[in-house]
Amino acid sequence: MPGLLIPRLIGLWQAGRFPFDQLIRTYPLADINEAERDCDAGRVVKPLLVPEGRGR
């Protein structure tokens, strides 16, 4: 299925109909609690924790 789904999602993104880049936000690992709050509040769909100095 990824062979069908991924190209479809890319096509939607290219057409401006699937803004996945707006659904993901990076957080420094130290901000894990903020990431969880933002996810719970619906401010982000996919919080991504990264090593210090690489977030946001």
N, C-alpha and C positions, 0 to 999 in steps of 0.2 A: 503493500500500500504506500510506503513512503515515495516510491517512484511516481505515483500519481498525485499524492497529496502535496508534496513539497513544490513541484512545478506549478500546481494550481495556486498555492499560497503566494508564491513569488509573483505570479501573474496578477493576482489581486493587489499585492503590494505595489507593483509597478503601475497599476491603474489608479493608485491612490485610494483603494477601497479596503485595505487591511494594514493599518499603521502599527505593525508589530513593534517597531522601534520606539513607539510611545508607550508600550505596555511593559517594557523592561526598564529597570533603573538599577544602577550599581550603587553599592554602599560599602564603605570601609568595614572590615570585620568588627571593629569596635562599635559600630552603629547598628548592631544586630537588633537591638530593641526598637530602634526607629524603623528599621526595615519591616519588622513584624507589625508595628502599629500602622504603617502606611499600607501594608497589604490588607490588614483587617479593616481599615477605613476605606478601602477601594481606591486609594490614590495610585496604586501600582498593582499590576497583575503578577509580575514575576520579579521579586526582589533578588538581586544577585550580589552575594557577598564576595568581596575581593580582599586580598592582603592589603595591609596598610599602605597608604600613599597612592593607590590606584583607583579609588572610588570616585564617583561623580564625574 
